Amino acid sequence: MLRYLTAGESHCRELTAIIEGMPAGLDVASADIDREFKRRQSGYGRGGRMKIEADRAEITSGIRHGKTLGSPIALVVKNRDWENWTSIMSPDAIGASAEKAVTRPRPGHADLTGGLKYGHRDLRNVLERSSARETTMRVAAGAIARRLLGEFGIEVYSWVTEIGGVKGKFTGAPGALFRSAEGSEVRCPDGAASKAMMERIDKAKAEGDSLGGAFEVVLTGVPPGLGSYVQWDRKLDARLAFSLMSIQAIKGAEVGLGFSVASLPGSEVHDEIFYSAKGKSARFWPRRPGFTRKTNNAGGIEGGMSNGEPIVLRAAMKPIPTLYKPLRSVDIETKKPFKASVERSDTCAVPAAAVIAEAVVAFEVASAFLEKFGGDSISETGRNYTAYLDEIARY
Ligand SMILES: Cc1cc2nc3c(=O)[nH]c(=O)nc-3n(C[C@H](O)[C@H](O)[C@H](O)COP(=O)(O)O)c2cc1C
C-alpha cells in the first residue's frame, strides 16, 4: 500500500512528509522534487510569500545513491523565514506570546470553526496548519509518485481553463497543451486568454479583490483496470475526486464531461467500443491491437476503473478568501465587529492549484497502480505490469 502523511505549520521550522510503500530501485533525485516546487511557487497573481519561499527538498531517508530503498522515504523543507518566527512558533513553553496572536477569524478560512472545534483562543493555532503552505509536501510526494508513473509511460499534465470568468479556448494533444501552458504565466494554453486572465487579475488586485477559476488534469498512458467496481472506496473516480477536493479552496471536481452530462442524451455521452486488430505492440499502454474508443466523454473511467483512455479531470477553485478589500467578521475576544485586514495574500492561485492537483492525482494513480501490480522492486512491478498487458492483449 502506498501512503503518505505530511506535518508542518506555515511558519514552523520545517515541513515534513513520510511516504511509505514505494518499491525499491526507483530513480529519484531532489531536483525532480525541486522542479515541482518551482512550478507550485510560480504563477501570475501570487502574493509576497512566494518571494521568500524558494523551497528545496532535503531527502533524509529512504533514498540512497539516487534510488529508493523500499523503506519509508522522509523529506523535509525548511521554512526560510523561520528565524523571524522562532519565539512565536516555539514548540517550548516560553510563556504566552501576545505578539501575533490572532483573535479575528477570516471569512472563508478554517479560523473560526477550527477555534471552536479545537478550543484554540489564538487562531494562529488553526491558520498555521490549515494554510495551503501544507501543499508543499503533497507536491513533494506527488513528484516521487510521478517518477514511478513515468517508469511505466504514464504522464500527468494540467492547464488552467478559466480565471475569474475569462475562459481559454484550445484543443490539441495533452503534451502540446501542457507545453504551451508551461509557457504561460497563468498556465493557460490559449495565449489571448492568458493575456485577458492576467488583466483580470490586475483589475481584481487594484480593486482589493481576489479570483478563482478552473483547471484540468489529464493523465495519458494509464492502462485499463486501475481502481475497482467491487467496493465503494476502491472506485478510481471517487478516489481522484477526493484527492482534488482535499486541496484548499477546491469546491468542485468533475470526471470527463462532468456536470454537462446532466443536460445531454445518452447517445451523446457514452463512448462506443471498437476493436482494432491492426498495429504493433508498444512497450507500455496503449498497445495495439486492442479495444478502442473514438470519444472519451467518460474521462477514462467507467465503473470506477480506468478504461485505457486518458483520464480527464476538472476542478473549480473559489476566489482567495483573504481580501485587501476587507470582509466583515467578529473578534472572538471582544465579540465586536471588525473588518478583516491583510498582511500579504495571493490575488489568484489557480495556476499553483493546478500543479498541486497534478501531484495529488499522480499519487492516487500511483497508489492504484501499485495495488494492481504490486512489487517490492521496480523490476518486479514492471514484470507484473508487462505480463498483464500481454494477457489483456490476448483477451
Ligand atoms: C496554492 C494555494 C494558495 C493559496 N493562497 C492563499 C492566500 O494567499 N490567502 C488566502 O487567504 N487563501 C489562500 N488559499 C486558500 C485557502 O488556503 C483556503 O481557502 C482556506 O484554507 C480554506 O479552505 P477551503 O477553501 O478549502 O474551505 C490558497 C489555496 C491554494 C491551493
PDBQT file of the ligand as one rigid body, heavy atoms in Angstrom, charges set to zero:
ROOT
HETATM    1  C1  LIG A 401      -1.986  27.299  -3.918  1.00  0.00    +0.000 C 
HETATM    2  C2  LIG A 401      -2.933  27.956  -2.965  1.00  0.00    +0.000 A 
HETATM    3  C3  LIG A 401      -2.609  29.209  -2.468  1.00  0.00    +0.000 A 
HETATM    4  C4  LIG A 401      -3.487  29.867  -1.593  1.00  0.00    +0.000 A 
HETATM    5  N1  LIG A 401      -3.134  31.116  -1.138  1.00  0.00    +0.000 NA
HETATM    6  C5  LIG A 401      -3.977  31.758  -0.289  1.00  0.00    +0.000 A 
HETATM    7  C6  LIG A 401      -3.642  33.080   0.188  1.00  0.00    +0.000 A 
HETATM    8  O1  LIG A 401      -2.596  33.656  -0.146  1.00  0.00    +0.000 OA
HETATM    9  N2  LIG A 401      -4.512  33.671   1.017  1.00  0.00    +0.000 N 
HETATM   10  C7  LIG A 401      -5.683  33.088   1.411  1.00  0.00    +0.000 A 
HETATM   11  O2  LIG A 401      -6.452  33.688   2.156  1.00  0.00    +0.000 OA
HETATM   12  N3  LIG A 401      -6.029  31.843   0.979  1.00  0.00    +0.000 NA
HETATM   13  C8  LIG A 401      -5.203  31.171   0.132  1.00  0.00    +0.000 A 
HETATM   14  N4  LIG A 401      -5.553  29.922  -0.325  1.00  0.00    +0.000 N 
HETATM   15  C9  LIG A 401      -6.866  29.351   0.015  1.00  0.00    +0.000 C 
HETATM   16  C10 LIG A 401      -7.004  28.879   1.444  1.00  0.00    +0.000 C 
HETATM   17  O3  LIG A 401      -5.912  28.058   1.832  1.00  0.00    +0.000 OA
HETATM   18  C11 LIG A 401      -8.322  28.130   1.655  1.00  0.00    +0.000 C 
HETATM   19  O4  LIG A 401      -9.382  28.788   1.034  1.00  0.00    +0.000 OA
HETATM   20  C12 LIG A 401      -8.616  28.015   3.161  1.00  0.00    +0.000 C 
HETATM   21  O5  LIG A 401      -7.605  27.226   3.769  1.00  0.00    +0.000 OA
HETATM   22  C13 LIG A 401      -9.993  27.417   3.489  1.00  0.00    +0.000 C 
HETATM   23  O6  LIG A 401     -10.145  26.141   2.951  1.00  0.00    +0.000 OA
HETATM   24  P1  LIG A 401     -11.349  25.803   1.957  1.00  0.00    +0.000 P 
HETATM   25  O7  LIG A 401     -11.361  26.931   0.975  1.00  0.00    +0.000 OA
HETATM   26  O8  LIG A 401     -10.996  24.502   1.341  1.00  0.00    +0.000 OA
HETATM   27  O9  LIG A 401     -12.626  25.771   2.750  1.00  0.00    +0.000 OA
HETATM   28  C14 LIG A 401      -4.701  29.239  -1.200  1.00  0.00    +0.000 A 
HETATM   29  C15 LIG A 401      -5.006  27.962  -1.682  1.00  0.00    +0.000 A 
HETATM   30  C16 LIG A 401      -4.139  27.312  -2.571  1.00  0.00    +0.000 A 
HETATM   31  C17 LIG A 401      -4.488  25.954  -3.100  1.00  0.00    +0.000 C 
ENDROOT
TORSDOF 0
